[in-house]
Amino acid sequence: MGQLLFYDPILSGNRNISCATCHHPDHGTGDGLSLGIGQGGAGLGPKRRAGPGAVQKRIPRNAPALWNLGAKEVEVLFHDGRLSVSDVWGTGFDTPAEEYLPLGLKTPLAAQALFPLIARFEMAGAREDNEISRAARRRFQEAWPLVAKRVRNIPEYAAMLSDAYPGIAAPGDIDITHIANALADFMNAEFQSFDSPWDAWLAGDKSALSAKADAGRALFFGKAGCAECHSGALFTDQRFHALALPQFGPGRTRLFDPIPRDVGRMAESDRIEDAYRFRTPSLRNVALSAPYGHNGAYATLEGIIRHHLRPASALATWNKAQVVLPPIEGISKIDFIALSDTRERARLRARIDIAPPRMDDAEVAALVAFLRALTGTDSVKGRLGVPEQVPSGLEVDR
């Protein structure tokens, strides 16, 4: 059921985009773009394009990969950590919906699944487009029941949900929490990945890593210091760090920001020390999920590694040719305005909070080899795959 919902555009305001549009298994559970194209786009992955005058804004941040986000260790989601496990609002989670988040969400991944549905440029659409978008612009909690109503009005979904949740006595009992929990159950089952050469090495097969990857392993956990932030089974400390990645695109701009920019964690914490910090991503299947960085600033693993090694100089010499940004009429010409602001670049440099060692080219190549060894084998094919059709009858992205 979660599989069908994940691939069904019925969840979007204009019935034209699904969760899978930006998180497709063919593109490492991302979209292969630096900054995605949501409403108004057509196509899939790096081939996705904007219709003439149809796209009002790029998605401000890179579409994160979904690998292992259902793991019990995961307590923080989104690049800025605006969703975390907490009972500060009495809902089990600290989210932008605050106390209005629906009760009954089982996991952080289920809670996260609610927010793309009501995001204007992602799945909801413009206010004038549809009732869901209009409701979302008024209050979060007004839009989610409308999404649930759409789903339960499809007999096949109503029957499946009723079978899955014993507490549903009639279709009218189906609400957004049932849908979100089903989506999370699917993502957790479909995108678990712990069968990489690295896992085989951990299990005792020392031949599972090539000589170069093994050298990279030693560097990763030793001299390079990567494991200080990319720690644990998921290779993330779930904390926030400032790397001075170049600013471009619309940014996740606050109402009072003077320019298009993204201050990262500070926008959520209101702490100046969190300026330009972003959540440490998991490195599981990282070789499948380019481009890299919270805004997809680097097209290759080597590029993002070298940025870590020299953040300030990398910012100064960064070449915008590295990004994957399909042209958008009226938008492409302003994509790099923030990058041209010398004071903003100075603020980015001032907040760098990592101190990496010097590495030569051979060592960088070894690190790349190790990161490639974190790629799963059979698991990356998924378990259920892409459905041939969905109950709504709408077109499935494939």
C-alpha positions as CSV (number, residue, x, y, z in Angstrom):
1,M,0.0,0.0,0.0
2,G,2.8,2.4,0.9
3,Q,4.5,1.5,-2.4
4,L,1.4,2.5,-4.4
5,L,1.0,5.7,-2.5
6,F,4.7,6.6,-2.9
7,Y,4.4,6.4,-6.7
8,D,0.8,7.9,-7.0
9,P,0.5,11.5,-8.0
10,I,-2.9,11.6,-6.2
11,L,-1.0,12.9,-3.2
12,S,-0.1,16.2,-5.0
13,G,-2.3,19.2,-5.3
14,N,-2.4,19.1,-9.0
15,R,-2.2,15.3,-9.3
16,N,0.9,15.7,-11.4
17,I,3.8,14.7,-9.1
18,S,4.5,11.9,-6.7
19,C,7.0,11.2,-3.9
20,A,9.0,9.1,-6.5
21,T,9.3,12.0,-8.9
22,C,12.1,13.5,-6.7
23,H,13.1,10.3,-4.9
24,H,13.3,7.7,-7.6
25,P,15.3,4.4,-7.3
26,D,16.7,4.9,-10.8
27,H,18.5,8.0,-9.4
28,G,19.7,6.7,-6.1
29,T,16.4,7.7,-4.4
30,G,17.0,11.3,-5.4
31,D,16.5,13.1,-8.6
32,G,20.1,13.6,-9.9
33,L,19.6,17.4,-9.9
34,S,21.4,20.0,-7.8
35,L,18.1,21.7,-7.0
36,G,15.0,20.0,-8.1
37,I,12.0,21.0,-10.2
38,G,8.7,20.3,-8.6
39,Q,5.4,21.8,-9.7
40,G,5.5,22.8,-13.4
41,G,8.2,20.3,-14.4
42,A,8.0,17.3,-16.7
43,G,10.3,14.3,-17.0
44,L,12.4,12.4,-14.4
45,G,15.8,12.7,-13.0
46,P,18.5,14.9,-14.7
47,K,16.2,15.0,-17.8
48,R,13.4,16.8,-15.9
49,R,12.6,20.1,-17.5
50,A,10.4,23.1,-16.8
51,G,7.5,24.0,-19.0
52,P,7.5,27.5,-20.5
53,G,6.5,29.9,-17.6
54,A,5.3,26.9,-15.5
55,V,7.9,26.9,-12.8
56,Q,8.0,29.8,-10.3
57,K,10.9,28.6,-8.2
58,R,13.5,25.9,-8.0
59,I,13.3,23.6,-4.9
60,P,15.7,25.4,-2.5
61,R,17.7,22.3,-1.5
62,N,19.0,19.1,-3.0
63,A,16.6,16.1,-2.7
64,P,18.1,13.9,0.0
65,A,18.5,10.2,-0.6
66,L,16.1,7.9,1.3
67,W,18.5,5.1,2.2
68,N,18.0,3.8,5.7
69,L,16.0,6.8,6.9
70,G,13.7,4.4,8.6
71,A,16.4,3.1,10.9
72,K,15.7,3.4,14.6
73,E,18.9,5.5,15.1
74,V,17.5,8.3,12.9
75,E,16.2,11.1,15.1
76,V,16.7,14.2,12.9
77,L,15.6,14.8,9.3
78,F,15.8,17.5,6.7
79,H,19.1,19.4,5.9
80,D,18.4,21.9,8.6
81,G,17.1,19.4,11.2
82,R,13.7,21.0,11.3
83,L,12.2,17.7,12.2
84,S,13.4,15.8,15.2
85,V,12.2,13.4,17.9
86,S,11.0,15.5,20.8
87,D,7.9,15.9,22.9
88,V,8.1,19.6,23.1
89,W,4.7,20.0,21.4
90,G,3.1,16.8,22.8
91,T,3.2,15.1,19.4
92,G,6.4,13.1,19.7
93,F,8.2,15.4,17.2
94,D,9.4,18.9,16.9
95,T,8.3,20.1,13.4
96,P,7.2,23.2,11.6
97,A,3.7,22.2,12.4
98,E,4.4,22.5,16.1
99,E,1.4,21.4,18.2
100,Y,-0.8,21.0,15.1
101,L,1.1,17.9,13.8
102,P,-1.4,15.0,13.7
103,L,-1.1,12.4,16.5
104,G,-0.4,8.8,15.7
105,L,2.7,9.1,13.5
106,K,4.9,6.2,14.3
107,T,8.3,7.3,13.2
108,P,10.3,10.5,12.2
109,L,10.1,9.2,8.6
110,A,6.3,9.2,8.8
111,A,6.2,12.7,10.2
112,Q,8.6,13.9,7.4
113,A,6.4,12.4,4.7
114,L,3.7,15.0,5.5
115,F,5.6,18.1,4.6
116,P,6.3,17.7,0.9
117,L,2.6,17.2,0.4
118,I,1.9,20.8,1.6
119,A,5.0,22.5,0.1
120,R,3.9,24.9,-2.6
121,F,6.8,24.3,-5.0
122,E,7.2,20.6,-4.3
123,M,3.8,18.9,-4.4
124,A,1.0,21.3,-3.3
125,G,1.1,23.8,-6.2
126,A,0.3,27.5,-6.2
127,R,-2.6,28.8,-4.1
128,E,-4.7,29.4,-7.2
129,D,-4.2,25.9,-8.5
130,N,-6.2,23.6,-6.2
131,E,-8.0,23.3,-2.8
132,I,-5.1,21.6,-1.1
133,S,-2.7,24.4,-1.9
134,R,-5.2,27.0,-0.8
135,A,-5.7,25.2,2.5
136,A,-2.0,24.8,3.0
137,R,-1.5,28.5,2.6
138,R,-4.0,29.1,5.4
139,R,-2.9,26.4,7.9
140,F,-0.9,23.1,7.6
141,Q,-3.6,21.2,9.4
142,E,-6.3,22.2,6.9
143,A,-4.6,20.6,3.9
144,W,-3.8,17.1,5.2
145,P,-7.4,16.1,5.7
146,L,-8.1,17.0,2.0
147,V,-5.2,14.7,0.9
148,A,-6.6,11.9,3.0
149,K,-10.1,12.5,1.6
150,R,-8.8,12.0,-1.9
151,V,-7.1,8.8,-1.0
152,R,-10.1,7.2,0.9
153,N,-12.4,8.1,-2.0
154,I,-10.6,5.6,-4.1
155,P,-12.1,2.2,-3.3
156,E,-8.9,0.2,-3.7
157,Y,-7.1,2.4,-1.2
158,A,-10.0,2.5,1.2
159,A,-10.1,-1.3,1.2
160,M,-6.3,-1.7,1.6
161,L,-6.1,0.8,4.4
162,S,-9.0,-0.8,6.2
163,D,-7.3,-4.2,6.0
164,A,-4.0,-2.8,7.2
165,Y,-5.3,-0.8,10.2
166,P,-7.8,-2.6,12.4
167,G,-9.0,0.6,14.0
168,I,-10.6,1.7,10.7
169,A,-14.3,0.8,10.9
170,A,-15.3,2.8,7.8
171,P,-13.6,4.7,5.0
172,G,-14.4,8.0,6.8
173,D,-12.0,6.9,9.6
174,I,-9.0,7.0,7.3
175,D,-6.8,10.1,8.0
176,I,-3.5,11.4,7.0
177,T,-1.6,9.5,9.7
178,H,-2.6,6.2,8.1
179,I,-1.2,7.4,4.8
180,A,2.0,8.8,6.3
181,N,2.7,5.6,8.3
182,A,2.1,3.5,5.2
183,L,4.5,5.7,3.2
184,A,7.2,5.4,5.9
185,D,6.7,1.6,6.2
186,F,7.3,1.3,2.4
187,M,10.4,3.6,2.4
188,N,11.9,1.8,5.4
189,A,11.4,-1.6,3.8
190,E,12.3,-0.6,0.2
191,F,15.4,1.5,0.9
192,Q,17.2,-0.5,3.6
193,S,20.7,-1.1,2.5
194,F,23.3,-2.9,4.6
195,D,24.9,-5.4,2.1
196,S,27.8,-3.4,0.7
197,P,31.4,-4.6,0.4
198,W,32.0,-2.6,3.6
199,D,29.4,-4.8,5.4
200,A,31.1,-7.9,4.0
201,W,34.4,-6.6,5.3
202,L,32.9,-6.0,8.7
203,A,31.5,-9.5,8.8
204,G,35.1,-10.9,8.3
205,D,35.6,-11.1,4.6
206,K,38.8,-9.0,4.3
207,S,38.9,-9.5,0.6
208,A,35.7,-7.6,0.1
209,L,37.6,-4.3,-0.1
210,S,40.1,-3.6,-2.8
211,A,43.5,-2.5,-1.8
212,K,42.7,1.1,-2.7
213,A,39.4,1.0,-0.8
214,D,41.1,-0.5,2.2
215,A,43.6,2.3,2.1
216,G,40.7,4.7,2.0
217,R,39.1,2.9,5.0
218,A,42.2,3.5,7.0
219,L,42.3,7.2,6.0
220,F,38.5,7.6,6.7
221,F,38.8,6.3,10.2
222,G,42.3,7.7,10.8
223,K,44.2,10.6,9.3
224,A,41.4,12.1,7.3
225,G,39.1,12.4,10.3
226,C,36.0,11.7,8.3
227,A,34.5,9.4,11.0
228,E,34.4,12.3,13.5
229,C,31.2,13.4,11.8
230,H,30.3,10.5,9.5
231,S,30.1,8.0,12.4
232,G,28.2,4.9,13.3
233,A,26.5,2.3,11.1
234,L,24.8,5.0,9.1
235,F,27.9,7.2,8.7
236,T,26.3,10.3,10.3
237,D,26.5,11.9,13.7
238,Q,23.1,13.6,12.9
239,R,24.6,16.9,13.9
240,F,25.2,20.1,12.0
241,H,28.4,21.5,10.4
242,A,29.4,24.5,8.4
243,L,31.5,23.7,5.3
244,A,31.1,27.0,3.3
245,L,29.4,25.4,0.3
246,P,28.7,28.1,-2.3
247,Q,25.3,29.8,-2.3
248,F,23.2,29.6,-5.3
249,G,19.5,29.1,-6.2
250,P,16.6,30.6,-4.3
251,G,17.9,29.5,-0.9
252,R,15.6,28.7,1.9
253,T,15.2,32.4,2.4
254,R,13.5,33.9,5.5
255,L,11.1,36.9,5.2
256,F,13.7,39.4,6.4
257,D,16.8,38.0,4.5
258,P,18.2,40.8,2.3
259,I,19.3,38.3,-0.5
260,P,18.5,34.8,-1.6
261,R,20.5,32.7,0.8
262,D,20.3,29.7,3.1
263,V,21.5,30.0,6.7
264,G,20.9,26.4,7.4
265,R,20.3,25.3,11.0
266,M,20.2,28.9,12.3
267,A,16.8,29.4,10.7
268,E,15.5,26.7,13.0
269,S,17.5,27.2,16.1
270,D,17.8,31.1,16.1
271,R,21.4,30.6,17.3
272,I,24.1,32.6,15.5
273,E,26.6,29.8,16.1
274,D,24.4,27.6,13.8
275,A,24.7,29.9,10.8
276,Y,25.4,28.0,7.6
277,R,25.4,24.6,9.4
278,F,23.7,21.6,7.7
279,R,23.0,18.1,8.9
280,T,25.7,15.5,8.3
281,P,24.3,13.2,5.6
282,S,24.6,9.4,5.7
283,L,27.2,8.0,3.4
284,R,25.4,4.7,2.7
285,N,25.1,4.4,-1.1
286,V,26.6,7.8,-1.5
287,A,28.1,6.9,-4.9
288,L,24.5,6.6,-6.2
289,S,23.2,10.0,-4.9
290,A,25.1,12.7,-6.8
291,P,25.2,15.8,-6.8
292,Y,26.5,16.4,-3.3
293,G,26.0,18.9,-0.6
294,H,22.8,20.5,0.8
295,N,22.4,22.3,-2.6
296,G,24.1,19.8,-4.9
297,A,27.1,22.0,-5.4
298,Y,29.4,19.2,-6.5
299,A,28.8,16.7,-9.2
300,T,31.4,14.1,-8.0
301,L,32.6,12.5,-4.9
302,E,36.1,13.8,-5.5
303,G,34.8,17.3,-5.8
304,I,32.9,17.2,-2.4
305,I,35.9,15.6,-0.7
306,R,38.3,18.2,-2.0
307,H,35.9,20.9,-0.7
308,H,36.1,19.4,2.8
309,L,39.9,19.5,2.6
310,R,40.0,23.2,1.7
311,P,36.6,24.8,2.3
312,A,37.7,28.5,2.1
313,S,39.8,28.1,-1.0
314,A,37.3,25.7,-2.6
315,L,34.6,28.4,-2.1
316,A,36.8,31.0,-3.8
317,T,37.6,28.8,-6.8
318,W,34.3,27.0,-7.1
319,N,33.1,26.6,-10.7
320,K,29.3,26.8,-11.3
321,A,29.7,24.3,-14.2
322,Q,29.7,21.6,-11.6
323,V,26.0,22.0,-10.8
324,V,23.1,20.2,-12.5
325,L,20.5,22.9,-13.1
326,P,18.1,22.5,-16.0
327,P,17.3,25.9,-17.5
328,I,14.2,27.6,-16.3
329,E,12.8,30.7,-18.2
330,G,13.1,33.8,-16.1
331,I,14.9,32.0,-13.2
332,S,18.2,30.7,-14.6
333,K,19.6,34.3,-15.0
334,I,19.3,34.9,-11.2
335,D,20.5,31.5,-10.0
336,F,23.9,32.8,-8.9
337,I,23.1,36.2,-7.5
338,A,24.0,35.1,-3.9
339,L,27.3,33.8,-5.1
340,S,28.3,37.3,-6.3
341,D,27.7,38.9,-2.9
342,T,31.2,39.3,-1.4
343,R,29.9,40.0,2.1
344,E,27.9,36.8,2.0
345,R,30.9,34.8,0.9
346,A,32.8,36.3,3.8
347,R,30.1,35.2,6.3
348,L,30.3,31.7,4.9
349,R,34.1,31.6,5.3
350,A,33.8,32.9,8.9
351,R,31.5,30.1,10.0
352,I,33.6,27.1,8.8
353,D,33.8,24.7,11.7
354,I,36.0,21.8,10.4
355,A,39.7,21.6,10.3
356,P,40.7,18.8,7.9
357,P,44.3,17.6,7.3
358,R,46.3,17.9,4.1
359,M,45.8,15.0,1.7
360,D,47.5,14.2,-1.6
361,D,45.8,13.0,-4.8
362,A,46.4,9.3,-4.1
363,E,44.8,9.7,-0.7
364,V,41.8,11.4,-2.2
365,A,41.4,8.7,-4.7
366,A,41.6,6.1,-1.9
367,L,38.8,7.9,0.0
368,V,36.7,7.8,-3.2
369,A,37.3,4.1,-3.5
370,F,36.2,3.5,0.1
371,L,33.0,5.6,-0.3
372,R,32.2,3.5,-3.4
373,A,32.5,0.4,-1.3
374,L,29.6,1.7,0.8
375,T,27.3,0.9,-2.1
376,G,24.8,-1.9,-1.5
377,T,24.5,-4.9,-3.8
378,D,21.1,-6.6,-4.1
379,S,19.5,-4.0,-1.7
380,V,19.8,-1.1,-4.2
381,K,17.4,-2.8,-6.5
382,G,14.6,-2.4,-4.0
383,R,12.2,-5.1,-2.8
384,L,8.9,-4.1,-4.5
385,G,10.2,-1.8,-7.2
386,V,8.1,0.5,-9.3
387,P,4.4,-0.5,-9.7
388,E,3.0,-0.9,-13.2
389,Q,0.0,1.2,-12.2
390,V,-1.6,2.9,-9.2
391,P,-5.2,2.9,-7.9
392,S,-5.8,6.5,-9.0
393,G,-5.2,5.6,-12.6
394,L,-2.7,8.5,-12.9
395,E,0.6,8.0,-14.7
396,V,3.5,6.4,-12.8
397,D,6.9,8.0,-13.1
398,R,9.4,5.5,-14.6
